Amino acid sequence: MKPHAEIAGAGFGGLVAAVALAQRGWSVRVHERTPAIRAEGFAIAMQPNMLRVLESLGLREEILRGGLLIVRRETRDEKNNVTMALRNQGAHRVSRQHIVNVLAQRAMQLGVDVRAESAVAGADPSGELILASGERLRADLVIGADGVNSAVRDSLGLLARRRVTGDGATRVMIPRTAEEVAEDDTLGPLTCEYWSGTRRVITSPCSRDEMYAVMSCLASDERARAVPIDVESWSASFPHLASLFERMRTQAEWPRVKWSPFETMRLHAWSKGRVAVLGDAAHSMTPNLGQGTGCAMMTALALAASVDASGDITGSLREWERRERPLIEHTQRWSSLYGHVTVWPQALRSLAFRALGSVGWLRRQYQRTAQHIPTGYSPDGTGGLPARRTAP
Ligand SMILES: Cc1cc2nc3c(=O)[nH]c(=O)nc-3n(C[C@H](O)[C@H](O)[C@H](O)COP(=O)(O)OP(=O)(O)OC[C@H]3O[C@@H](n4cnc5c(N)ncnc54)[C@H](O)[C@@H]3O)c2cc1C
């Protein structure tokens, strides 16, 4: 008989785990509490590690068809001077909904049972997923991929520390102008991070027609947190972006927008008995490195490869955590460190970005996760369990 997995959450982590297990011959059921599978937050930076996960699932090209390769990445100060410039990092920007749609469709093609409006209440380490309805479902493996407020994690008492960092962001998507599109053809698509005081604006094309923008600020900055955008207040911080804020005000889909606080967490362990937790449920991080989704996908693929390579589920879960956790904690650390510049004086912040762009050791720490070869990576989608490697 096929081994069976019950998964809580049809987000990035849950769907990658579902596809990767189904590809390895598992029977899989995914429970999503919402009526439809919907991604929150518009777009995502896809870096090489995430692309390797998708390549292993045979979905890289289909997902990239919905996005754009970003060839330039810059940070700029409040006078619009460039403080860091990186080229050809291999990052793409893709719509979140497109990624989730492609993953869900592939899961269903492989026979995964994806159940909407099926809220999960918790899990039992013996191998049971407990639904909010009270139903208990037995499985060889239970996965909690139910996001930052994970019911599975909390029912097992795995949380050691959860910290709200004191900053957060608003995300929007707006149409691009003809001049912006023309610049792609001459200089190449640009992701730009503008800083002024404790406020930051990130702009990035997400397709030829759409621009994704993130406005981050301190939680105490009421005018910067306002939804819809307070154009006057943001324009006072970034006069050179005033027309962009005006476009946001009239063109963004404000009823879908909210201010999201950043947070980071640490668990006592990523598993208990036959239950594993992954993604934001286990290792949520600030989005400064754009790696939350990449890490959720990497740990999900690695989990599938680990349990498939061993008949001992609980032992393979411990081994999975031992192998994967150091890189994930490195990513959480560097993402938090990057966020500290929010409260630094402008001159010190500019110095830090110049160092990040020019000091090899710093750049390697910053890019280590993006360059990682995920456990279970296989270009042909068969996903063995290779020795751990990190690309040079
Ligand atoms: C402002 C901001 C910008 C970001 N930008 C980036 C970026 O550019 N790149 C990047 O890689 N990451 C980014 N992230 C982080 C990224 O969004 C998360 O790390 C990622 O969504 C985690 O995936 P996940 O599958 O673990 O959780 P989620 O995506 O949260 O999925 C969890 C799923 O579980 C479902 N669920 C929850 N509770 C239950 C329940 N009880 N029963 C059943 N289902 C349930 C939810 O509805 C959801 O579908 C950003 C985050 C923020 C806040």
The ligand as an SDF file (V2000), in Angstrom:
LIG
                    3D

 53 58  0  0  0  0  0  0  0  0999 V2000
    5.5170   42.1860    3.1680 C   0  0  0  0  0  0  0  0  0  0  0  0
    6.0090   40.8060    2.8340 C   0  0  0  0  0  0  0  0  0  0  0  0
    6.7440   40.6030    1.6690 C   0  0  0  0  0  0  0  0  0  0  0  0
    7.2460   39.3280    1.3620 C   0  0  0  0  0  0  0  0  0  0  0  0
    7.9860   39.1620    0.2190 N   0  0  0  0  0  0  0  0  0  0  0  0
    8.5510   37.9580   -0.0410 C   0  0  0  0  0  0  0  0  0  0  0  0
    9.3560   37.7490   -1.2260 C   0  0  0  0  0  0  0  0  0  0  0  0
    9.5580   38.6490   -2.0540 O   0  0  0  0  0  0  0  0  0  0  0  0
    9.9310   36.5330   -1.4010 N   0  0  0  0  0  0  0  0  0  0  0  0
    9.7160   35.5080   -0.5280 C   0  0  0  0  0  0  0  0  0  0  0  0
   10.2610   34.4040   -0.7500 O   0  0  0  0  0  0  0  0  0  0  0  0
    8.9270   35.6410    0.5620 N   0  0  0  0  0  0  0  0  0  0  0  0
    8.3430   36.8430    0.8260 C   0  0  0  0  0  0  0  0  0  0  0  0
    7.5340   36.9850    1.9280 N   0  0  0  0  0  0  0  0  0  0  0  0
    7.3350   35.8300    2.8310 C   0  0  0  0  0  0  0  0  0  0  0  0
    6.3400   34.8160    2.2550 C   0  0  0  0  0  0  0  0  0  0  0  0
    5.0910   35.4350    2.0030 O   0  0  0  0  0  0  0  0  0  0  0  0
    6.1270   33.6480    3.2340 C   0  0  0  0  0  0  0  0  0  0  0  0
    7.3600   33.2250    3.7570 O   0  0  0  0  0  0  0  0  0  0  0  0
    5.4580   32.4690    2.5140 C   0  0  0  0  0  0  0  0  0  0  0  0
    4.1440   32.8370    2.1290 O   0  0  0  0  0  0  0  0  0  0  0  0
    5.3980   31.2360    3.4360 C   0  0  0  0  0  0  0  0  0  0  0  0
    4.7490   30.1670    2.7840 O   0  0  0  0  0  0  0  0  0  0  0  0
    3.9600   29.0820    3.6510 P   0  0  0  0  0  0  0  0  0  0  0  0
    3.4290   28.0940    2.6710 O   0  0  0  0  0  0  0  0  0  0  0  0
    4.7960   28.6080    4.7700 O   0  0  0  0  0  0  0  0  0  0  0  0
    2.7600   29.8780    4.3410 O   0  0  0  0  0  0  0  0  0  0  0  0
    1.4720   30.6680    3.6610 P   0  0  0  0  0  0  0  0  0  0  0  0
    1.8900   31.1750    2.3460 O   0  0  0  0  0  0  0  0  0  0  0  0
    1.0470   31.5770    4.7200 O   0  0  0  0  0  0  0  0  0  0  0  0
    0.4390   29.4800    3.4600 O   0  0  0  0  0  0  0  0  0  0  0  0
   -0.2580   28.8880    4.5300 C   0  0  0  0  0  0  0  0  0  0  0  0
   -1.5970   28.3420    4.0160 C   0  0  0  0  0  0  0  0  0  0  0  0
   -2.2390   27.6430    5.0840 O   0  0  0  0  0  0  0  0  0  0  0  0
   -3.5960   28.0360    5.1500 C   0  0  0  0  0  0  0  0  0  0  0  0
   -4.0350   27.8370    6.5400 N   0  0  0  0  0  0  0  0  0  0  0  0
   -3.7320   28.6030    7.6130 C   0  0  0  0  0  0  0  0  0  0  0  0
   -4.2900   28.0920    8.7250 N   0  0  0  0  0  0  0  0  0  0  0  0
   -4.9750   26.9790    8.3350 C   0  0  0  0  0  0  0  0  0  0  0  0
   -5.7370   26.0110    9.0310 C   0  0  0  0  0  0  0  0  0  0  0  0
   -5.9530   26.0970   10.3610 N   0  0  0  0  0  0  0  0  0  0  0  0
   -6.2950   24.9820    8.3380 N   0  0  0  0  0  0  0  0  0  0  0  0
   -6.0950   24.8640    6.9910 C   0  0  0  0  0  0  0  0  0  0  0  0
   -5.3680   25.7760    6.2950 N   0  0  0  0  0  0  0  0  0  0  0  0
   -4.8030   26.8150    6.9470 C   0  0  0  0  0  0  0  0  0  0  0  0
   -3.6010   29.4940    4.6940 C   0  0  0  0  0  0  0  0  0  0  0  0
   -4.8800   29.9150    4.2570 O   0  0  0  0  0  0  0  0  0  0  0  0
   -2.5590   29.4410    3.5570 C   0  0  0  0  0  0  0  0  0  0  0  0
   -3.1460   29.0770    2.3320 O   0  0  0  0  0  0  0  0  0  0  0  0
    6.9920   38.2290    2.2420 C   0  0  0  0  0  0  0  0  0  0  0  0
    6.2190   38.4190    3.4000 C   0  0  0  0  0  0  0  0  0  0  0  0
    5.7100   39.6990    3.7030 C   0  0  0  0  0  0  0  0  0  0  0  0
    4.8890   39.8880    4.9600 C   0  0  0  0  0  0  0  0  0  0  0  0
  1  2  1  0
  2  3  1  0
  2 52  2  0
  3  4  2  0
  4  5  1  0
  4 50  1  0
  5  6  2  0
  6  7  1  0
  6 13  1  0
  7  8  2  0
  7  9  1  0
  9 10  1  0
 10 11  2  0
 10 12  1  0
 12 13  2  0
 13 14  1  0
 14 15  1  0
 14 50  1  0
 15 16  1  0
 16 17  1  0
 16 18  1  0
 18 19  1  0
 18 20  1  0
 20 21  1  0
 20 22  1  0
 22 23  1  0
 23 24  1  0
 24 25  2  0
 24 26  1  0
 24 27  1  0
 27 28  1  0
 28 29  2  0
 28 30  1  0
 28 31  1  0
 31 32  1  0
 32 33  1  0
 33 34  1  0
 33 48  1  0
 34 35  1  0
 35 36  1  0
 35 46  1  0
 36 37  1  0
 36 45  1  0
 37 38  2  0
 38 39  1  0
 39 40  1  0
 39 45  2  0
 40 41  1  0
 40 42  2  0
 42 43  1  0
 43 44  2  0
 44 45  1  0
 46 47  1  0
 46 48  1  0
 48 49  1  0
 50 51  2  0
 51 52  1  0
 52 53  1  0
M  END
$$$$
